[in-house]
Amino acid sequence: MAHGYLAAMGGDKVEVYSAGVETHGVNPKAIAIMAEDDIDISGHTSNHVDEYRNIDFDFVITVCDHAKERCPWFPTTAVLFHENFPDPAKATGTEEEVQKAFEHTRNLIKSYCLAFLQKQLNH
């Protein structure tokens, strides 16, 4: 979701890569909740962070404590950021409750991405 917002909000001022410490594919509920905000992440892939070891990033953002703890260290001059968003894929309950969890996380990520771009890129 963060990749979708950063790319959409940043436009041609940013080049966004997304990776995790595990690959699971893109959650269909995440695709649906982002589509509600007119952001299409259906073509995104689930890449492993090791695929990007040789890229000289300006910024690296981890979006959950699990990723921060397990993210492999590699030499970088990137400025590191961390925010622990709740994982809506772990939500339980009724379909409506799960939907609300995805909406909540989406809205937190959207606000974070907007503030990040405004502060870091004066966007």
N, C-alpha and C positions, 0 to 999 in steps of 0.2 A: 504494500500500500504506500509506503514511504517513497519507493521508487516512482510510482505513478504520480504522486503529488509533486515531488521534486522536479521531475521531468516536465510536467504540465505547467507548473508555476514558474520554473526557471527558464523555460524556452530554450533559445539558442545560447544562453549564457552558461548552461550547465551540460555536462555529460555525466549521466548517472549510470552506475553499475550496481547491481544488487547481487548479494551472495549470502550464503549461510554456512553454518558449521555442519549442517546436514542438508540433504536435498530431499524434498518431499513432493515437489510439484507445486503449482499454484492452487490454493484452495478455491474451489468453485464458489463458496460463500463470499470470499474476499473479492472475487471477480464481480459477483452480483452487487455487492454493497458499493464498490467503486463505480460501477456502471450507473448507480443511482445518482452519483455526483458527476456524471458525464466523463469519467476517466476509464479508458479501456486498458485493462491489464491482462486481457485474455491471451495475448501473445507473449507474455513474460515467461521466462524459464526459471527453473530452480537450479542455480549454479552454486558450486562449492567455492568457498573463499580462496582455496589454493589455486584456482584458475587465474587469479588476478595478482599473483605474487610479484610480477614484474612491471606492474603499472605504478607510476609515481603519482599517487593521489594527492590532492590538496586537502581533502577532508575524508575522514572515515567516521561513520556514524553506526554505532551498535544500537539496536532497538529493543533488546531484552537482556536481562541479567545472564541468562543461560548463554547467549551468544558472546557477551563480554567475557565471561569466565572461560569459555572454551575456544574463543577466537585465537588462532595461532599468531604468534608474534612474527613479524617479518619487518625487515628494515624499511623505514619510511620516514619522510619528513612531514607527513600529513598531520594535521591537527585532528586530534581524536575527540569525539563527542559520544556521549552515552545517554540514552533515555530508556527507561524500563516500561514499555507499554504492555498492558495485559494482553495475553495471547487468546484471542477469541476462538481459536480452533479448539481450545480446551474447555470452552463453555459447555455447561450441561443445562438440562431443563427442557422446557417446551420449545417448539420451533420459534415461537415469538421471543422467548428469553434469549435464545442463541442469536437470533437476528439483532436484538437490542445490544448484545455483547459486541457483535461485529460493528454496529453503528457507533457505539461508544468508542471503541478502539480507532475506528476510521476517523472520527471527529478529533480525537486526541492527536493522531498522527497528522492530520490536516493542519491543525493549529501549530504543531511543532514545526512542520515543514515551512509554513508561512513565516513564522518568527525566525527560523534559521536562515532562510533566504534574505529576509529583510536585514538581519544583523550581519551576516557574513558576506553578502554580495550587494548590500545596499539596493536590493531589488524591490 
